[in-house]
Amino acid sequence: MSGHPHAFLVLFLGVAVAFPLLMLGVARLWVICYQPAKPSALKNATYECGLESTGESWIQFKAHYYLYAIPFLVFDVEVLFLLPFAVNFTELPTGALVAMLIFILLLAEGLVWAWQRGHLEWK
């Protein structure tokens, strides 16, 4: 492509602006053509599993489930950070070993803190 050095950027910017605008225009035309003209009571009715909902919809959940779930997620996700370290253990410098030991010590400190606070006990 010979020409102005910024011609590709202008073309790219034009496509980047035109494509979303085109999609919004198509969506607007779709709504104009296929949207029901007048909502009715049947169209505005609550639908869930084909059954009409009855009774109180408010349910109280126990917080104990979340007290177990949050530490599990924290330690489960942190294992993903240990995997690349474990794969390249022999090729890494000493600084990486020290950084990973600090990371593991911080995880252990969090586990001890949760244990001492009683967050790991079912009440």
Secondary structure, DSSP 8 states (H G I E B T S, - for coil): --S-TTHHHHHHHHHHHHHHHHHHHHHHHHHHHHS-SS--TTTTS--BTTB---S-------THHHHHHHHHHHHHHHHHHHHHHHHTGGGS-HHHHHHHHHHHHHHHHHHHHHHHTTTTS--
